[in-house]
Amino acid sequence: MWLLGLALLSLSLLYRWYRQSQILDNLSDKYVFITGCDTGFGNVLAKQLDKRGMKVLASCLTEKGAKNLKKETSSRLQTIILDVSDRENVRSATKWVSTIVKDKGLWGLVNNAGIGVPGGINEWLTTDDFLKILKVNLIGVIDVTLNMLPMIRKAQGRVVNVGSVAGRISICGGGYCISKFGVESFSDSLRREMLPFGVKVSIIEPGFFKTEVTNPELQMQNVKLTWEQASEEVKKSYGVEYFKKSYEYADSVASFCATKLSLATDCMEHALTAVHPWTRYSAGWDSKFILIPFLYLPSVLTDFILTMGQPKPAKVISSSTK
């Protein structure tokens, strides 16, 4: 009996591999628009798809980013400057894309642009700190998608949203995790709405990678700025030692991050080029085997693991010694 079970399992895995390995024809005829191509995932993906012969429309936040990307890619790739948090800028980019793709429509949209600061301890932050991240990481994704959807429907194409494992399990305070939870929700509802139109929606859930979002210098600067803006009462409650430990942790962020960005961009490429793309892609070993499994642990155990080694606020220490 167990041999039969093993055979059935092997056949199902073989079928799954065969189904997922089927790639679309005529990739060179397809246009893909990617946000956030200055550095990180967007930059690597733009080069990757360009090498595959696809027609890449890459948006960058800066002229320098666009210029550098053009130097390293073929003449097929075209760039535009885009701040996804600026609605007028998004509308202008949409018109630019429509004049290029014309009646063919837009095959792929990759919502990759995102920021990671300001973030950290919730009580050290202001409402504006939360809004700054939400405007880019969530509202920007929604705005770009809604503007591009008519062209994507015309091509019966793909929407690929770059979320995060932090959109499944909250690993820090501030707007970052909130924004990624929002991207998860938006992607789920959009996927079901687009099914009748033949449009497929996928979400990428990377673990920790070495990009601008996890840049240790930015993280350290962020900890210092958010601490300085906190009220005196909050500073007394947490204490200077807590701030120093948080600063030291920000300095060590890079040591936790994977450097092989293709682990994530390969997932994005598959979502754009596979006949049968997956709904979700867990990118990185930490995402697959550590962070995602945390979702299924009891909350008390997850809390213990995620807070293990963290310093205690000054007032907690002082009250426990009385």
C-alpha positions as CSV (number, residue, x, y, z in Angstrom):
1,M,0.0,0.0,0.0
2,W,2.8,2.4,0.9
3,L,4.4,1.7,-2.5
4,L,1.2,2.8,-4.2
5,G,1.1,5.9,-2.1
6,L,4.7,6.7,-3.0
7,A,4.0,6.1,-6.7
8,L,1.0,8.4,-6.6
9,L,3.0,11.1,-4.8
10,S,5.8,10.8,-7.3
11,L,3.4,11.1,-10.2
12,S,1.7,14.2,-8.8
13,L,5.0,15.9,-8.2
14,L,6.1,15.0,-11.8
15,Y,2.9,16.4,-13.2
16,R,3.3,19.5,-11.1
17,W,6.8,20.0,-12.3
18,Y,5.8,19.5,-16.0
19,R,2.9,21.9,-15.7
20,Q,5.0,24.6,-14.1
21,S,7.8,24.2,-16.6
22,Q,5.7,25.1,-19.6
23,I,6.7,28.5,-20.9
24,L,4.8,30.8,-23.3
25,D,5.7,31.3,-26.9
26,N,6.5,34.6,-28.6
27,L,7.9,36.3,-25.5
28,S,9.7,38.8,-27.8
29,D,6.3,40.3,-28.7
30,K,5.3,41.0,-25.1
31,Y,5.6,44.3,-23.2
32,V,6.3,44.4,-19.5
33,F,6.2,47.5,-17.3
34,I,8.3,47.4,-14.1
35,T,8.3,49.9,-11.3
36,G,11.4,50.7,-9.1
37,C,14.2,49.7,-11.5
38,D,16.9,52.0,-10.1
39,T,18.3,49.2,-7.9
40,G,17.4,45.9,-6.3
41,F,14.8,43.5,-7.7
42,G,13.5,45.8,-10.3
43,N,16.9,46.5,-11.7
44,V,17.8,42.8,-11.9
45,L,14.5,41.8,-13.3
46,A,14.6,44.5,-16.1
47,K,18.0,43.1,-17.2
48,Q,16.8,39.5,-16.9
49,L,13.7,40.0,-19.1
50,D,15.7,42.1,-21.5
51,K,18.0,39.2,-22.1
52,R,15.0,37.0,-22.7
53,G,14.1,39.3,-25.6
54,M,11.0,40.8,-23.9
55,K,10.1,44.5,-24.5
56,V,10.8,46.0,-21.1
57,L,9.4,49.4,-20.0
58,A,11.3,50.2,-16.9
59,S,10.4,53.0,-14.5
60,C,13.0,54.6,-12.3
61,L,12.8,57.1,-9.5
62,T,15.9,59.0,-10.6
63,E,17.6,60.0,-13.9
64,K,20.8,58.4,-12.7
65,G,19.1,55.1,-12.2
66,A,17.5,55.2,-15.6
67,K,20.8,56.2,-17.3
68,N,22.7,53.4,-15.6
69,L,20.1,50.8,-16.5
70,K,20.1,51.9,-20.2
71,K,23.9,51.4,-20.3
72,E,23.6,47.7,-19.2
73,T,20.7,46.7,-21.5
74,S,19.7,46.5,-25.1
75,S,18.0,49.2,-27.2
76,R,14.7,47.3,-26.7
77,L,14.5,48.5,-23.1
78,Q,12.9,51.9,-22.6
79,T,12.9,54.0,-19.4
80,I,10.7,56.6,-17.7
81,I,11.0,58.5,-14.5
82,L,8.2,57.6,-12.1
83,D,7.3,58.3,-8.5
84,V,4.5,55.9,-7.8
85,S,3.2,58.1,-4.9
86,D,2.5,60.9,-7.3
87,R,-0.9,60.4,-9.0
88,E,-0.3,62.8,-11.9
89,N,3.1,61.2,-12.5
90,V,1.3,57.8,-12.6
91,R,-1.2,59.1,-15.1
92,S,1.6,60.4,-17.3
93,A,3.4,57.1,-17.2
94,T,0.2,55.3,-18.2
95,K,-0.2,57.5,-21.3
96,W,3.5,56.9,-22.1
97,V,3.0,53.1,-21.9
98,S,-0.2,53.3,-24.0
99,T,1.5,55.1,-26.8
100,I,4.1,52.4,-27.0
101,V,2.0,49.2,-26.6
102,K,-0.9,50.6,-28.8
103,D,-3.4,47.8,-29.7
104,K,-1.2,45.0,-28.4
105,G,-1.9,45.9,-24.9
106,L,0.4,45.5,-21.9
107,W,1.3,41.8,-21.2
108,G,2.9,42.3,-17.8
109,L,2.9,44.8,-14.9
110,V,5.4,44.3,-12.0
111,N,4.7,46.4,-9.0
112,N,8.1,46.4,-7.4
113,A,8.8,49.9,-6.2
114,G,8.9,50.1,-2.4
115,I,10.6,51.7,0.6
116,G,11.4,50.4,4.1
117,V,11.8,53.6,6.2
118,P,10.7,55.3,8.3
119,G,9.8,52.3,10.4
120,G,10.6,50.5,13.6
121,I,9.1,50.9,17.1
122,N,5.5,52.1,16.6
123,E,5.6,54.5,19.5
124,W,8.7,56.3,18.2
125,L,6.9,57.1,14.9
126,T,4.4,59.7,13.8
127,T,1.3,59.2,11.6
128,D,3.2,60.9,8.7
129,D,5.9,58.2,9.1
130,F,3.2,55.5,8.5
131,L,1.7,57.5,5.6
132,K,5.0,57.9,3.8
133,I,5.4,54.2,3.4
134,L,1.7,53.4,2.7
135,K,1.7,56.0,-0.1
136,V,4.5,54.2,-1.9
137,N,4.1,50.5,-1.0
138,L,0.3,50.2,-1.0
139,I,-1.4,53.2,-2.6
140,G,1.2,53.4,-5.3
141,V,0.7,49.7,-6.1
142,I,-3.1,50.2,-6.3
143,D,-2.8,53.4,-8.3
144,V,-0.4,52.0,-10.9
145,T,-2.5,48.8,-11.3
146,L,-5.8,50.6,-11.7
147,N,-4.4,52.9,-14.4
148,M,-2.7,50.0,-16.3
149,L,-5.5,47.4,-16.0
150,P,-7.4,48.3,-19.3
151,M,-4.1,47.7,-21.2
152,I,-3.5,44.4,-19.3
153,R,-7.1,43.2,-20.0
154,K,-6.6,43.9,-23.6
155,A,-3.5,41.6,-23.7
156,Q,-5.0,39.1,-21.2
157,G,-1.8,39.5,-19.4
158,R,-0.3,39.3,-15.9
159,V,-0.1,41.5,-12.8
160,V,2.8,40.6,-10.5
161,N,2.9,42.3,-7.1
162,V,6.0,42.3,-5.0
163,G,4.8,41.8,-1.4
164,S,6.9,40.3,1.4
165,V,6.9,37.6,3.9
166,A,6.2,40.6,6.2
167,G,2.8,40.7,4.6
168,R,2.0,37.3,6.1
169,I,3.6,37.7,9.5
170,S,4.3,41.1,11.1
171,I,8.0,41.2,12.0
172,C,8.4,44.9,12.9
173,G,6.5,48.1,13.7
174,G,5.7,51.0,11.3
175,G,4.0,51.1,8.0
176,Y,6.1,48.5,6.1
177,C,4.3,45.3,7.3
178,I,1.0,47.1,7.2
179,S,1.6,48.0,3.5
180,K,2.6,44.5,2.6
181,F,-0.5,43.0,4.3
182,G,-2.5,45.4,2.2
183,V,-0.7,44.3,-1.0
184,E,-1.7,40.7,-0.1
185,S,-5.3,41.6,0.3
186,F,-5.4,43.8,-2.8
187,S,-3.8,41.0,-4.9
188,D,-6.2,38.3,-3.6
189,S,-9.3,40.4,-4.5
190,L,-7.9,41.5,-7.8
191,R,-7.0,37.9,-8.8
192,R,-10.6,36.8,-8.4
193,E,-12.0,39.8,-10.2
194,M,-9.6,39.3,-13.2
195,L,-10.3,35.6,-13.7
196,P,-13.2,36.1,-16.1
197,F,-10.9,38.4,-18.3
198,G,-8.1,35.9,-18.6
199,V,-5.8,38.1,-16.5
200,K,-3.6,36.3,-13.9
201,V,-2.4,37.9,-10.7
202,S,0.6,36.6,-8.7
203,I,2.2,37.9,-5.6
204,I,5.9,37.4,-4.7
205,E,6.8,37.0,-1.0
206,P,10.6,37.5,-0.6
207,G,12.3,36.9,2.7
208,F,15.3,39.1,3.7
209,F,17.4,40.2,0.7
210,K,20.2,42.8,0.5
211,T,18.5,45.7,-1.2
212,E,17.9,49.4,-0.5
213,V,14.9,48.4,1.7
214,T,17.3,46.6,4.1
215,N,20.3,48.9,3.6
216,P,22.0,49.0,7.1
217,E,23.0,52.6,6.8
218,L,19.5,53.7,6.1
219,Q,18.2,51.5,8.9
220,M,20.6,53.0,11.4
221,Q,19.8,56.5,10.3
222,N,16.1,55.6,10.6
223,V,16.5,54.3,14.2
224,K,18.3,57.5,15.2
225,L,15.8,59.9,13.6
226,T,12.7,58.1,15.0
227,W,14.3,58.0,18.4
228,E,15.1,61.7,18.3
229,Q,11.5,62.6,17.3
230,A,9.9,60.6,20.1
231,S,8.5,62.4,23.1
232,E,10.5,62.7,26.3
233,E,8.0,60.4,28.1
234,V,8.5,57.7,25.5
235,K,12.3,58.1,25.7
236,K,12.2,57.6,29.4
237,S,10.0,54.6,29.1
238,Y,12.3,52.8,26.7
239,G,15.6,54.2,27.9
240,V,18.9,55.0,26.1
241,E,20.1,51.3,26.4
242,Y,17.1,50.2,24.4
243,F,17.9,52.8,21.7
244,K,21.5,51.6,21.6
245,K,20.5,48.0,21.2
246,S,18.1,48.9,18.4
247,Y,20.8,50.9,16.7
248,E,23.3,48.0,17.0
249,Y,20.6,45.6,15.5
250,A,20.1,47.9,12.5
251,D,23.9,47.8,12.0
252,S,23.7,44.0,11.8
253,V,20.8,43.8,9.4
254,A,22.9,43.0,6.3
255,S,24.3,39.8,7.9
256,F,20.8,38.3,7.8
257,C,20.1,39.2,4.2
258,A,20.5,37.0,1.1
259,T,22.6,38.6,-1.7
260,K,21.4,36.4,-4.6
261,L,18.5,38.6,-5.8
262,S,17.8,36.2,-8.7
263,L,16.0,33.9,-6.1
264,A,13.3,36.5,-6.2
265,T,13.5,37.7,-9.8
266,D,13.4,34.2,-11.1
267,C,10.0,33.9,-9.4
268,M,8.8,37.2,-11.0
269,E,10.0,35.9,-14.4
270,H,8.1,32.7,-14.0
271,A,5.0,34.6,-13.1
272,L,5.3,36.5,-16.3
273,T,6.4,33.8,-18.7
274,A,4.9,30.5,-17.5
275,V,1.7,29.1,-19.1
276,H,0.5,28.3,-15.6
277,P,1.9,30.8,-13.1
278,W,1.6,30.3,-9.4
279,T,-0.6,32.4,-7.2
280,R,2.1,32.9,-4.6
281,Y,5.9,32.6,-4.7
282,S,8.0,32.3,-1.6
283,A,11.4,33.7,-2.5
284,G,14.4,32.8,-0.4
285,W,15.1,29.9,1.9
286,D,14.2,32.0,5.0
287,S,10.8,32.7,3.5
288,K,10.1,29.1,2.6
289,F,11.4,27.2,5.7
290,I,11.5,29.7,8.6
291,L,9.2,32.7,8.3
292,I,6.2,31.3,6.5
293,P,6.1,28.2,8.8
294,F,5.8,30.7,11.7
295,L,2.2,31.4,10.5
296,Y,1.2,28.0,11.7
297,L,2.7,28.1,15.2
298,P,0.7,29.2,18.3
299,S,1.0,33.0,18.8
300,V,2.7,32.6,22.1
301,L,5.5,30.6,20.5
302,T,5.8,32.9,17.5
303,D,6.0,35.9,19.9
304,F,8.7,34.2,21.9
305,I,10.9,33.4,18.9
306,L,10.5,36.9,17.3
307,T,11.2,38.8,20.5
308,M,14.0,36.4,21.7
309,G,17.2,38.5,22.4
310,Q,15.4,41.8,22.2
311,P,16.2,44.3,25.0
312,K,13.6,45.2,27.6
313,P,12.4,48.8,27.9
314,A,13.8,50.7,30.9
315,K,10.5,51.0,32.7
316,V,9.9,47.3,32.4
317,I,13.3,46.6,34.0
318,S,12.8,49.1,36.8
319,S,9.3,47.8,37.7
320,S,10.5,44.2,37.7
321,T,13.3,45.0,40.2
322,K,10.9,46.6,42.8
